[in-house]
Amino acid sequence: MKFPKTSTFPQSTMRERSMGPNPLKLCEELLDYADIPAGSVVLDLGSGAGLTSALMAREFGYVVYAADLWSDPSDNMCFFEECGLTNRQIIPIKADATALPFAEEFFDAVVSVDSYNYFGRDPSYLGEHLLPLVKRGGELLLAIPGMVRDCHDDLPACLLASWTPEQLDFMHDMDWWRANFAQAEGAEVVDMCEMCCTREAWTDWVACDNKFAAGDRAAVEAGALVHLNTIAVRLRRR
Ligand SMILES: C[S@@+](CC[C@H](N)C(=O)[O-])C[C@H]1O[C@@H](n2cnc3c(N)ncnc32)[C@H](O)[C@@H]1O
């Protein structure tokens, strides 16, 4: 696949700041599924070390709130400035997705790459914590690491080569997620599909030089990608 916007970031930056399958490629493909105009105010939820936030602010022209629990907003702001961005374009904030400090209907859109499955598996999450912050008619775009088919009752050895059953419980198939979203009143599922760049995003990730990528390598080398996908979800607030 071609990723003209992702390519504006040096590969060394992607490798230093990724926390999972190449977030730049996942984000660029995800945004192709929707039509969020430049100038939109976007929440990047679970933004990690800020790669997707910088991509959206610099290459898509959004005003981005980069909200994350584990990363340091000061470190992220240094990275954003290195990318040529200012605090008029991008705002890093340490926040828990279950207690977001924003006004109701504040955001035009929400984007979440490789993070929603940490906090969104609770079916009450979407309706109670996230949807109220989005304008009516606004979209939520999620790239969720998932399974082609749920296989928690009989986990293949290739998955267990890197992950425990508890860790694998963070991954589910499209039917499971559809049932989860159906419980949120006021959310319409516009579209769900498997993303095309999953394999290359994982290949980029396991080539990174950090202990988390090294830990995931055994599963990928044992054939785990036959069972894994990335689920692109497009939701709209009614
Ligand atoms: C696998 S990392 C992905 C980060 C980033 N989106 C990327 O792709 O590089 C998952 C992220 O989810 C965030 N996260 C987990 N639980 C969270 C919560 N309750 N509230 C906000 N962020 C959370 C973590 O801080 C972490 O940065």
The ligand as a MOL file (V3000), in Angstrom:
LIG
                    3D

  0  0  0     0  0            999 V3000
M  V30 BEGIN CTAB
M  V30 COUNTS 27 29 0 0 0
M  V30 BEGIN ATOM
M  V30 1 C -0.7010 -0.0340 22.4590 0
M  V30 2 S -0.6570 1.6070 23.0070 0 CHG=1
M  V30 3 C -1.0330 2.4680 21.5170 0
M  V30 4 C -0.6240 3.8950 21.5620 0
M  V30 5 C -0.7680 4.6660 20.2480 0
M  V30 6 N -2.1570 4.8350 19.8670 0
M  V30 7 C 0.0290 4.0130 19.1560 0
M  V30 8 O -0.6060 3.3490 18.3250 0
M  V30 9 O 1.2660 4.1170 19.1780 0 CHG=-1
M  V30 10 C -2.1280 1.7590 23.9690 0
M  V30 11 C -2.3260 3.1230 24.5840 0
M  V30 12 O -3.5800 3.1060 25.2720 0
M  V30 13 C -3.4740 4.0010 26.3350 0
M  V30 14 N -4.4880 3.6940 27.3560 0
M  V30 15 C -4.7280 2.5090 27.9680 0
M  V30 16 N -5.7270 2.6410 28.8720 0
M  V30 17 C -6.0980 3.9530 28.8180 0
M  V30 18 C -7.0600 4.7230 29.5190 0
M  V30 19 N -7.8600 4.1810 30.4550 0
M  V30 20 N -7.1740 6.0270 29.2090 0
M  V30 21 C -6.3820 6.6050 28.2640 0
M  V30 22 N -5.4560 5.9180 27.5670 0
M  V30 23 C -5.3090 4.6150 27.8460 0
M  V30 24 C -2.0790 3.8180 26.9000 0
M  V30 25 O -1.6870 4.9620 27.5890 0
M  V30 26 C -1.2780 3.5210 25.6230 0
M  V30 27 O -0.5980 4.6590 25.1640 0
M  V30 END ATOM
M  V30 BEGIN BOND
M  V30 1 1 1 2
M  V30 2 1 2 3
M  V30 3 1 2 10
M  V30 4 1 3 4
M  V30 5 1 4 5
M  V30 6 1 5 6
M  V30 7 1 5 7
M  V30 8 2 7 8
M  V30 9 1 7 9
M  V30 10 1 10 11
M  V30 11 1 11 12
M  V30 12 1 11 26
M  V30 13 1 12 13
M  V30 14 1 13 14
M  V30 15 1 13 24
M  V30 16 1 14 15
M  V30 17 1 14 23
M  V30 18 2 15 16
M  V30 19 1 16 17
M  V30 20 1 17 18
M  V30 21 2 17 23
M  V30 22 1 18 19
M  V30 23 2 18 20
M  V30 24 1 20 21
M  V30 25 2 21 22
M  V30 26 1 22 23
M  V30 27 1 24 25
M  V30 28 1 24 26
M  V30 29 1 26 27
M  V30 END BOND
M  V30 END CTAB
M  END
